[in-house]
Amino acid sequence: MIDFGVNQKYILNLLIKQKLISASDAEKARQISTDKSIGVIDAAIIAKIIPEDQILRTLAHDLGLKFIQLSSMSIDIKAIETITHQQAKEYHIMPVIREMNTLIIATHKPLDLEYIDNLRMILNLQVDTVVATRMDIEQTIDKYYAKVINENEVGTKETSDSLNNTETEHALLQYMDDEDKHLDHDDAPVIRLVSSIITDAFNSRASDIHIEPLEKTLRIRFRIDGVLVEIKKHPKQLQAPVTSRVKLLAGMKIAEKRMPQDGKIKLKIRNNPIDIRVSALPSTYGESVVMRILDKSELNLGLPSLGFLSDTEKIWNQLINFSNGVILITGPTGSGKTTTLYSCLHALNTSKRKIITIEDPIEYQLNGINQVQVKEEVHLSFSSVLRACLRQAPNIIMVGEIRDNETAKIAMNAAFTGHLVFSTLHTNDAPGGITRLIDQKVEPFLVASAVRGILAQRLVRKICINCKISYVASDHEIGILNLRDQKKSQTLFKGQGCKLCSGTGYKGRTGIFELLMISPDIQDMIYNKNSSAEIRELAIRNGMRTLREDGILKVLNGTTTIEELLRVTKIGET
């Protein structure tokens, strides 16, 4: 059966307008559509109200396209060699004619422009469409591609490999603005450049792309494993077209260069769905553009993958399984707080629990969890959504960030009424989370009674396992690791640098943690408004492992290096 996608209401109205379907037949199709949870046009075909070919003929005429019968045509072999068998099957298309830089394809989805834009990007050709039935397309694909494979197996393989390599090198943009169809030929290099920047960033595992205007050049930098790496400097004259191209894809106003703007791009790279959040900020030499890459395939939601040491993971598991209370995660921007929150929710997400999240923005969609986007412009703030959430009878609530006194107080009171609340704060260490709440005018007794535990965290780069080598620690390194009393030499590890890690010696990141449990004596200190330094001192005496200590253990077990430890933890921290 043909799948008419999301445009079925449009098609139904067209058929009614053309008097090909009566009002009663349309109502019958709608009822079948509701009963069977299928599209209304699909329902009309099942009920034999109207045949598929008549629908497609009418739609083609309305769009100004030709309707053809492939079975009665001779197909151009050059056209077949342009599209791989896999691509023809995936997109349900049949290449018909190849003339110079234009490829004509037959489709049964003439309203679906997404895959046509994808093909233009992959093939760097103008792609025009004609319309044919799905059965006609499938039979012709089987007939001609089987013939090509049998007669010219080697040649077809080479063509297929070439196209697959092109697909690897170019982002398959799901949304391409209609203005692309009117771009001058001179604009094509800019399209390819932006596409290659995005794809290179994806292949490099970058989390951000920074397009920065300097006085005489345009600098491209990627943030890889938390560290900015300069990729290339382009001529200044490319600044305006590259910036405009990115803004166009992100749905931003190209002419607006005086005010900051935010946008979003959805794309696919090698069938991986990618979201890119785009920020444009006016600066001295033009607009600075930052693209944050959210790769859903890279999201590894599991507590073991976070990097907890076994004893910390055991305590953390016990903590997040409390039925009520507030659990806070602290750290600077980019320290992995959101990933830790999502991993906790993933572990707790069962059919017996209702979980609601309040986020700004929603970074990843989690199955089975109700996620709410904060929208300050329509007065949908963290505090107002949190108050509304409590009327939804949730078991667990995740608040993306506690930013103000009202949100903090509602969160604390939610804990008293039987809810488990997760949230984040921007503080340097775990005890600092307590003083931050009190600074937000939350009563100390509320903090002491509601908060169950606070986790501070940082991300360190992991040594590349492909080029990992051992060496004997120097006296200076022994001092950093607090091992001066050790009599024997200490073996440490580092990466030499290889192709897999782009010569850095690091690949991937893991967390280092500081977990503060709110014990009765810690509660007393909160009641008495002791400083975070005093709370920290007592927590260490009670067995809390600091960020530096957790990092030292991961240096000693070969997970990371001393350089990474010093990069992300405070100097002189014990």
N, C-alpha and C positions, 0 to 999 in steps of 0.2 A: 504494500500500500504506500502511496506517495505521502511524504511528510511536508506539509505546507508551512511549517514553522510558526512564527509568531504573527504572521500577517493575515491570518484567516478571517478576521472580522472585515478587513478591507476587501478581501476577495469576495466574501459573502455579499457585502453591500454592492459590489460591482455586478455580481450575477443577478441580484434583485433588480438593479437599475436597468440591466440589459434584458430583463424579463425572461431570464433563463431559469429562474427559480421563483416559484410563487411564495406568497407570504406564509401560507400554511406549510409548504415544504421547508421553508426556512425555519419555522418554529419547530417542526419535526426534527430537523438536523440539530437545532440547539438542545432539544431535550435528550437526544441520543448522546450529544457531546457531554452534557452534564452527567448523565447516567454512567457513561463509560470512561469519563475523564480523558477525552480525546478532543482534538480540534474540531471545530464545527464543519469545516470543509472535508476533513477526513470522515466525519460522520455522514455527510451528504453522499460521499462515494460509497461507503459501506451500505447505506440504505438504498443505493442505486437511484438516487434522485437525479444525479447528473454524472456523466462519465468524466474520467480524468482528462482525456484529450480535449474535450469541449471546454473544460475549465481553463486549460493551458492555452488553447487557441484564443479564448476571450481575453485572458490576461496579457498574452503577447500583443494582441491588437491594441489593447489599452495602453501598453507601455511603448508602442511603436517598434516592436521587435518582430522578427520573422519566426513563424512556427514551421519546423521542418520535420521530415521523416528520414531519419538516419539510415534506416534499412534499405532505402531506395537510392542512397548516395554512395559515391566513391570517395573515401576519406584520404586526405593528403597525408602521405607518409611523413613529411617534414613536421606536420602538426603533431602527429603521434610521438615522434622522437623528442618533441619539446616538453611533453608531460610524461612523468613516470606512471607506470601502472598503479603504483600505490597512491599517487596523488589523484589520479582519475577516480579510483575507488573511494578514496577518503572524501573528496569533494562532490562525488556523483556528477562528474562532468565528462564530456567527450570532446577532445580537440578535433576540429573540423578542417580548418584552413590556416596555414601559416604564410603570411605575405610580408616580407621585409621585417619590420619591427612590430607587426600586429599579429595577434593570435585570436582566432575566432573559436569559441567553445560553445557547445550545446549544454544547456542546463534545464532542470525542471524547477529551479528556484530562482526565477528572474528578479524577485524582490530582495533576495539575500545578497547584499553587495559586499559583505565582510570577506568571503573567501575570494572574491574577485580582486579586492584590494591586496589580499595576501599573495595571490598569484602575481600581480603586478610587481610586488616587492621582491618575490622570489626570482622571477624570470627577467625582471627589468624590461618588460615588453608592455605594449598597449594591449589590453585584453577586452575584446568585444564579445557580446553574447547573442545567441539565438536560443529558441525554446524547443524542447522535445520532451516526450514523455519519459518517465523514469525507466520503464521497461525497455523502451527503445534504446536509451543510453546504456543500460546495463548489458543488453545483448550485444551492442556494438563494441563496447569495451572488451567483452569476452572474445568476440570474433577477431578484432584487429590486434589486440595486444598479444593474444596467443600466437597469431601469425608472425608478428614481429619477433617474439621471443624464440620461436622455432627457426626462423630464417636468418636471424641476425643476432644471436644470443650475446656475442661479445660486444657488438656495437651498442645494443640496448643497455647492457650492464654499465658501459662507460658513460652513456648518457645519464643513466640513473644515478651513478656515483657523483657525477658532476652536479646534478640538481640537488642531491642530498647535501653536498658540501656547501652549495649556495644557501640552502635552507639553514645550515648550521651557522653561516656567517651573518645572516640577516634576521632581524626580529620580525616575527609574523604579526604585524600590527592588526589587532581586531577592529580598532576604530581608526578610519582614515577619513579626514575631512573631505567633503565634496570638492573643495577648492583644489585638491591634488590633481583633479582631472584637467585643470586649466593652467597648471604650472608650465612655465617655459622650459625648453630643453636644457637651458643653462642652470636650472634649479636642480636637475637630477643628481649632480655630484653632492649637493648639500643633503638631499634625502638619503643618499647612500652613506654619507659621513655620519649623520645622526644615527642611522640604523646600525652602523658598525660600532659606534661608541657604546650604544646600549648593549649590543651583543657581546662585545669585548668585555664589558663590565660584568655581564652575566657569567661568561666563561671564566672570568678571574675571581668569581665568588665575591664580588664587591657588594657592599651594602649601600653605598652612595656614589653618585657621579657628581662631581663639582665642575661646572663650566664657569670659569672665572675670567672676567675681562681685566687685563693688565694694560699698562700704558701703551705698549707696542705690540702685544701678542694676545692670543686667547689661550688660556691654560686649561688643560683637561687633567683632572686628578680623580683617582678612585680611592675610596676607603676600603681597604682589604684587611680583614681580621682586626678592625678597629684602628688601623694606622693609615694615614693619607699617603698615597704614592702618586708622584707626578708621572703621567702617561705620555703626554705630548703637548707641545706648544704649536698653535696654528697661527697663520698670518692674521693680522688685525681685521682685514677686510672680510674674513669669514664670521666675525662676531655677530653682526646683525642677522644674516640669513640663518645661522645655526640657532641663535636664540629664538628667532621667529618661528622656525620649524618646530622646536620643542614646545613653544607656547601654543602653536596651532594644534599639535597632537594632544596637548593637555587641556584643550578647551578654554584657554585663557585669551584675554583681549590683546591682540598683537600690537595695536596702536598705543595701548596704555603702558608707558615706560616710567611714569613718575611715582606710581604707587606699588607697594608689594602686592603680589598675586599668588594664589594657590590653585593648583589644578591636579588632574589625575589622568594617567594613561593606563589602559588595559591592553595587554599583548600576550602572545604565546611565543615561546622559544622552544623548539623541539618538543612541542605538545605540552610544555609546562606553562600553566597559567601564571602570569606575572602581573602584579599591580605596581605602578610607579607613582609615587606622590611627588609633585613638582612644586618648587617654591622659587619665585622670581623676586629679587630684591634689588632696587636701584642702588648703584654704588658710584664711586668717582668716575670710573672709566666705562660705565655701562651697566647693564643688568647682570648680576650674579645669579646663576641658576643652579639649584641643587635638586637632584633627582634621587629619591630614596627608593631602593628596589626591595619589594616585598615578594620573595619567592616562596610560594606556598609549599612547593616540593621540598624545600630545605628546612621547613619547620618540623623539628624533631621533638614531639611532645611526650616526654617520658622523664620522670624524676632521675633515673640513673644517668641519663645523657647530660644532665646539668653539671656534673662534676663534683657532687658531694663525696666527701670521704665517708666510709661506711658508718662510723659512729654518728656523724652529723645527719646523714640520711635517715638513720633509724629514729633519731629524736624529731626530725622534721616531719616524718611520716606520722608519728604520734600526734604532733602538734596540729597538723592540718585535718586530722580526723576528729578533733573536738567538735561537739555539736553546736557550740556558740563561742563567741569571743571575737576579738579583732586581731588579725595577723598582718603585720606590716613588713614590706620589703623596701629597703632604702639603698640609695646609691645615685651617682650622677647619671645624666643622660647617656644612653649607650652602654650601660653596664649590665643589660640583660634582664632587667626587672620584669618587663612584659612577658618574655619567654618563660621565666620562672612562674609567673602568675598563671599563664595558660597551661603550663605543665601540671600545676596543682589542680586546676579546674578539670583538666583532662583525666587526672587520676581519680577525681571525686565524682565524675559525671556518670551517674547510673540512672536507671529508670525510676529509682525510689527518691531521687533528689531533684528539686527544682532550683536551677541556677540562673541568676540574672547578672549580666555585666553592664557597667556604665562606663563608656570609653570615649576618648577624644584624641585621636580617631580610633575606629575599629580597625585594627591592623590585620587580623586574620579572622575568618569566619569559623566558628567551632560548632560542629554538629551536635544537636540536642541541647544547645544552650541559648537562652534568650539574650541577645546583645542589643544594647541601646546606644545610639550615637548622640553625644552631647551637641546641642545647637544653641549657643548663647544668643544668637540673633533672634531666636523665637522664644527666648526665656526658658530654654530647656537646659538648665545648668546641672552640674553634678548634684547639688543639694536638692533641687526640685525633682529630678528623676529618682534620686535615692528615696525621697519621701513617698513618691508614688509607688516605688518598688515594694515598699513594706506592705502595701495593700494587696500585693500579688501573692502573698503567702509563700515567699521563697525560703528554701533552706540555707542557701549560700548566695551571698552578694559579693561581686567584685567591683570596687570603685577604682577606676583607673588611677586617680591621684587625689589625695586630700589637699585641697588648695586653700580652704578658708575655714573659718570658725564654725559656720553653719553646717558644712559637710562633715566636719570632724565630730561635732556634737551628735548629729543624727546617726553617724556610724557607731559611735560609742553606745548610744541608747538602743540601737538595733541589736547590739550584742547582748544587752540585758534582756531583750525580749525573745531570745532563743535563736538568733541568726548568727551564722558564721560569716564574718566580713573580712575580705582581703582588700588591701590597698597598698599604695606606695607613697613614699616621701623622698624628698631630695635632701639627704643628710650624708655626712662623710662616714659615719659609723652607726652601729646599732643603738648604743645609748643615746646618741644624738636625736633619734626619733622621738624619745620621750620628751626631751626639752623642746623639740619643735612643736609638739602637740600643745604643751603648756604655753609656749609663746603664742600659739593661736587662740589663747584664752579658754582652752578646755580645762575644766576643773581637775586638779591632781587626783581627786578621789575617783573621777570617771576614768582617767587614764589607767590608774592602778588596778581598778576593778575589771575593766573591759579588755585591755590588751593582754594577749596570751604570750606573744613572742614577737621579736623583731629580728629580721634577717638582713644584714648588710652584705653587699656583694660587689665584686668587680669581675671583669673578663680579662683573662690573660691568653696570649697566643700559645698554642701547643706546638711542641717540637715536631717537625715533619718526620714521620716514621721511616720515610724512604731514604733520608740522608742523615739519620740520627747517629751520632758517634759519642763515645765516652771520653772523658779526660779527668785529670787529677786537679782538684780545686786548689787555687792559690791561697796564700795566707789571708789576703784581703777578702776573698770570697768566704773563707772559713769564718772570719769575723762577722760578715753580714749574716751568715746562717747561725750565729751564736753557737759555734761548735769548737771554740778554742780549747775547751777541756778535753776534747777528743784526742787521743794519742795517735791513732792510726790515720792514714790519709783518707780523704773523702772523694769518692768518684761522683762526678756530675755529668750532665749530658747537654748536647747542643746540636743544632742542625748545620751541616756544611753548606747547604744550598744545592738545589737540583731543579730540573725542569718542572717537576710536580709542584714545587712550592715557589716557582718563579725566582729561585735563587735567594729567597729570604731566610730559609732554614726553619720556617714556621708554616703550618697549615692547620686551619681551624682554630677555634677558641674553646675555652672551658672556664668555669667559674671558680673563684675563691670566695670563701664565705666566713661570716662572723654571726653566730646565732646566739641571741640574748633571750633566755627564758625568764619570764617574769615570776620569780620565786617570792615567797612571803617577805624575805628580807629586802628584796628589790622593791616590792610594793611599799614597804615602810619608808624607804628612801624617797620614793615618788611622793608619798603623802607629805613628807617633810620638806619637799622641794629641794632636795640635794642636787648638786650640779651633775652634768653628764660625766665629768671626769671622776667624780666620786662613785657614781653608779658603775662606771666602767671598771674602776679599781676593784669594787666588791664582786662584780661579775667575773673578772679574771680569777679572783681568789676562789670563786665557786666553780671554776673549771671552764669558763668561756674561752674558746680558742679565737684569737684575733685574726683579722684579715692577713696580717703579715705572717703569723704563725701557720695559718692554713696554706698560705702561699709557699712557705719554706718547705712544708711537707711535700708539696707538689713539685718543688725543685728537686728535692732529694729522691723522689720516686721516678724522676725522669719525664714528668709531664710537661714542664715548662723550664724556663731559664731564670737565672738571677736577674738578668737585664729586664725581663718582663716583670718580675716581682718588684723591682725598684721603680719601674715605670708607673705601676698602678697603685702602689701603697705609699703611705706617707713616710718621709724620711724620719728616722729615729723612732718609728712606731715599734712597740714591743710585740 
